[in-house]
Amino acid sequence: MGKAEYLVVLASCVLVTLPLELVGARVYRQPRRLARAVLPVALVFLVWDALAIAAGVWDYAPDRVTGIRAPFAVPLEEILFFVVIPICGLLTYEAVQLTAAAVRRRGRKEVRR
């Protein structure tokens, strides 16, 4: 798979969690809230990556990334990682919250009987 491997993993994460949006997680339907949750953290880690790359602390194997780099030599895949993974986490969190709320409601109904 080589250069596309990282992108395939990220795409798989999105595909696996996308149904959670469709069953009511409502993460993509609130873009401003999503941006407020994801962008500040992504920015911090992107700056961290850029500084580490510039200092020679780390880099990314050229045979594992596409070679497309943003300013400060941060690979495209790393930028996508800092956006995709938190979104997948938020989708999962919201789906768990919905499930927990449904279980609590069902429990209350059974207690009333």
N, C-alpha and C positions, 0 to 999 in steps of 0.2 A: 504494500500500500504506500509506503514511503512518505512522500511530501504531502499527501492528502490525509494521512492518518489522523492527525490532530483535528483537522476540520471535520472528518467523519465522526470522530468521537463527540465533538461538540454538537454536530447535527443530530446525532443519535440521542443525546441528552434532551434536546429540544423536542424531538419526535416522541420520546417516551413520556415526557411531561405535558405535552400539548393537550392530550385528552382531559387533563385536569382542568384546563380552562373551559373546555366544552361542557363539563359537568358542574360548573359554577364557581370555580376559583376566582374568576374576575380580576386577574392580574393584568392581562393585556388590555382589558377594557377600561383601565384607569391609568393612562399613560403618564400623567403628571405625577401621580403617586409613585408609580414604578420608577420614573426618572429620579425622583427625590430619594428613593431607597437605594438605587443601584449606582448612579453616577458619582456621588461624592466618594464612595468607597473605591470604585473603579479608578477614579482619578488619583487617589492616594497610592494605590498599588501600581498604577502605570508610572507614576513619578518614581516610585521605589525601583521598579524594573529599569527605567531609563538610567537612573543613577548607578545601579549595579552593573548594567551593560557598559556604560561609559567608564566606570572604574575598573572594568575587566574582571569583576567578581563572578559574573556568569554570562552565558550566551546560550543560544539555541542551536542544536545540531542542524546544519544546513540540509542534511538529507531527510530531516523530519519536518521541516516547515517549507512553505511555498516560496519563501524568499522575498515576499512582499513585506516591506517594513515601513512603519510610520516614522514620523520624526523621532529623533533620538534612538534610532535603530531598534525600536520595539517591534517584534514580529506581529503581523496581522492576527495570527492565531492567539497570541497572548492578549491582545485587545478584546477579541471575541470571547476568550475565556472569562475575563473580568466582567463581561456583560451577560453571557449565556448562563454560567453556573449560578450566579445570584438569582437570575430570573427563574431558573429551574427550582432552586431552593424556595423561592417565594411561592411558586405554584404548588409545590409539595406542602409547604406550611399552610397555605390557605385551604387546600383540600383536606388536610388533617383537621383544621379548625371546623370546617363544614361537617365533617364526619362526626367529630366530637359533639358538636351542637345537636346534630340529629340524634345521636345516641342519648344525650341528656334529655331531649324532648320526649323521646320514646320512653325513657325511664320515668319521667314525670307523669306521663299518661298512664303507665301501668300502675304507679303508686295511687293514683286517683281512683282507680277502679275498685 
